[in-house]
């Protein structure tokens, strides 16, 4: 599902919302998640999952051509952890439908 699909689904599920209102709602939710992560906060959506930052220390990098050591900076990477309720719901639906894998 893409962002556009999510907006269309929201607009069709709630007829009182226009597509523009749905687009604004989705944008605001995603922006709020991004802002919270940028501030170092954890975001938890009950029954769905949580977003947090994982710290990756500075590894020893190498230039593959020359073999010379290259400094690689430390970084924080967003990480999503799915909640058990969502995991069970997905698992139950997948048992009834064959999963199509990308080629």
C-alpha positions in Angstrom: 0.0 0.0 0.0 1.4 3.4 -1.0 0.7 6.7 0.6 -1.8 7.5 -2.2 -3.6 4.2 -1.6 -3.9 5.0 2.1 -5.3 8.4 1.3 -7.9 6.9 -1.1 -8.8 4.2 1.4 -9.4 6.8 4.1 -11.5 9.0 1.9 -13.6 6.1 0.7 -14.1 4.7 4.3 -15.2 8.1 5.6 -17.5 9.8 3.0 -17.6 13.1 5.0 -13.8 13.5 4.4 -12.7 14.9 1.1 -9.6 13.5 -0.6 -7.8 16.7 0.4 -8.8 16.2 4.1 -7.6 12.6 4.0 -4.3 13.7 2.4 -3.9 16.3 5.1 -4.6 13.8 7.9 -2.2 11.2 6.5 0.5 13.9 6.0 0.1 15.2 9.6 0.3 11.8 11.1 3.4 10.8 9.2 5.0 14.2 9.9 4.3 13.9 13.6 6.0 10.5 13.7 9.0 11.9 11.9 9.2 14.9 14.2 9.0 12.7 17.3 11.8 10.4 16.0 13.9 13.5 15.0 13.7 14.6 18.6 14.8 11.2 19.8 11.4 10.2 21.1 9.7 6.8 20.8 6.4 6.5 19.0 3.9 3.8 20.0 0.7 3.0 18.2 -1.3 0.6 20.4 -2.1 -2.7 18.6 0.1 -1.7 15.6 3.7 -1.2 16.6 6.3 1.2 17.8 9.0 3.3 16.1 12.3 4.1 17.9 15.9 5.0 16.9 18.6 2.4 16.9 22.2 3.6 17.4 24.9 2.4 15.0 28.4 3.1 16.2 31.0 4.3 13.7 32.3 1.2 11.9 35.7 0.8 10.3 35.1 1.5 6.6 37.4 0.5 3.8 37.7 1.9 0.2 37.2 -1.3 -1.9 39.5 0.0 -4.6 42.5 1.1 -2.6 41.9 -0.7 0.7 42.4 2.6 2.5 40.6 3.2 5.8 37.6 5.5 5.4 35.9 7.2 8.3 32.2 6.2 8.5 30.1 8.4 10.9 28.0 7.0 13.7 24.3 7.3 13.0 20.8 6.7 14.3 18.4 4.6 12.2 14.6 4.4 12.6 13.4 1.0 13.6 9.9 -0.4 13.7 8.8 -3.2 16.0 5.4 -4.8 15.2 3.1 -5.6 18.1 1.8 -9.1 18.7 -1.8 -8.2 17.9 -0.9 -7.1 14.4 1.5 -10.0 13.9 -1.3 -12.5 14.8 -3.8 -10.8 12.5 -1.4 -10.9 9.6 -0.4 -14.5 10.3 -4.1 -15.5 10.4 -4.8 -13.8 7.1 -1.7 -15.2 5.3 -2.7 -18.8 6.2 -5.8 -18.4 4.0 -4.1 -16.5 1.1 -1.0 -17.5 -0.7 1.7 -14.8 -0.5 3.1 -13.5 -3.8 6.8 -13.0 -3.6 8.7 -10.5 -5.7 10.8 -12.0 -8.5 
